[in-house]
């Protein structure tokens, strides 16, 4: 990927401002133009900057999310066609999980290079159908086009009770900040996969083969935490939630920004769940494993805030891991191993950077 | 676009089988795996091969369609960024029009080359919002990614009364086959736009400038026949319907295939609405203008079948134009100027061919 910045004649280009700001630009342009619709309520407008859009269809919300995956940005060469098909479903289902919604259907638009072997097409579709089946969702339709690179564009629909929906807003001071699983594992996998060939050869010699297998599998076959999201919503446990697609720091920033109050979040470095495999890969690359958790995405774990008593009661059932606490500081901070509190930067994976 | 066929080692590739068959392959793979859902009824399964998917949400169907537009396949160089933005909305809204649905929301996923000027991004979004506003639909969210070529992937949601929905199936012998406007106009525009530079220069000299303006505008700024589709559905007029995206012959074939009975359709060559501008462009290119109507798409007019008495009653209000009649022959035929009946081939625009 190119790191080139700004147009050749100083004209602002999209990579100058990056992904999240582009989406905000798009939404702020659209907000003034939203027409009247009986399907829109106050949560519809909030959902525009959340993980999925909410339409008021009576007793429940219809939840709609869309995710586009591209060969050049999202698929390492080691990823099989089957895994590519699974991933477009997982990425979309994860957004529904973040809203606590039950998925009901999936629509797929494909861009296919004209010389793609039919066998690969069948493998991609087998992966899509396998993942749809895992989550008990129907594949409702599709569209195919000839394209330069492989494109998998998915849209997933779900439903969630109106009073049960998990939003990014809602974190309250005193809440526990928790995640549903270890972080940085997919990052470690991608760092290995994207290493230049000579470095990769060295890594293969110094890293335990079972470690490589574990981290690579996390990168290539991520799983959406759908069950956890649905339980959190049904039992009304979380005060706010999102899925970790751009790294913990970036998503923590999203929860703070979404709150109408001046909340802050303090993370505790020692609590951030790093598995030994992530530490092993980071060490081999002479990197800080914490950075893999904070600034890389693709783990598809859920990040949530939850009242402390409920956390204690449900942490074992749901596999929740406390990583921090909601404060009233308005700041994003990290309490490090040495006992110092540092300001945390809100940066995450950005396909334009 | 390349016309290369088959893999270099005789391996079947996607362009060997083409777009419609790829979609059918995808749907037949998925049909056996559809899970149980309270949102699925018999029309859900039929809708999988229709213009949009139907979910049973109570009194109405929720209608979902998805369309992916690519710089390399769908956007001639002459198309402005604003027009590209409009088109992704129009292509999706046209599928809802074909089901008689009222659109309620639009979701956009964008693939953007990293060096796309921010100004172009804003123009694309202005086009998207303009078209959303025309159809009174909210832009419910989006996703941006860095990609090699410009990609606009849209999903549109709508609603339609359960007993009112327009499907591809339902044509009955004796019905009038009608369209909502002239055909082949966008085709004439694209033939001019895609002509090699020396030929284009010649065309500019021999074709009336106002003709070029009209056909090019149809190609670059198509309009969805939403109002017509909604009226046809609300008043229960059409027995079957679809939108013409791949040419009249291809869509006629779709209506015949969708019918559970052995219906056929006979078109009358002299009734096919060709405007003088289409004839002028075809003549300048030494082409048969009828081919523009039969075998090119992108007109976004609706094709429908309707009982003869209702056709007579509503044709003026809705601007319907009779082009043929539904038979019980099981065949797709055309009655030509000389009074001969010929078998019509079901071919249409295919991005892989």
Interface residues (C-beta under 8 A of the other chain):
Chain A: X1 X2 X4 X7 X11 X12 X13 X14 X15 X16 X17 X19 X22 X23 X25 X26 X27 X29 X30 X33 X34 X35 X36 X37 X39 X40 X44 X47 X48 X52 X53 X55 X57 X58 X62 X64 X65 X66 X67 X68 X69 X70 X72 X73 X74 X104 X105 X107 X108 X109 X110 X111 X112 X113 X114 X115 X116 X117 X118 X119 X121 X122 X125 X126 X129 X132 X133 X136 X137 X138 X139 X140 X141 X142 X143 X144 X145 X146 X147 X148 X149 X151 X153 X155 X157 X351 X352
Chain B: X1 X2 X4 X7 X11 X12 X13 X14 X15 X16 X17 X19 X22 X23 X25 X26 X27 X29 X30 X33 X34 X35 X36 X37 X39 X40 X44 X47 X48 X52 X53 X55 X57 X58 X62 X64 X65 X66 X67 X68 X69 X70 X72 X73 X74 X104 X105 X107 X108 X109 X110 X111 X112 X113 X114 X115 X116 X117 X118 X119 X121 X122 X125 X126 X129 X132 X133 X136 X137 X138 X139 X140 X141 X142 X143 X144 X145 X146 X147 X148 X149 X151 X153 X155 X157 X351 X352
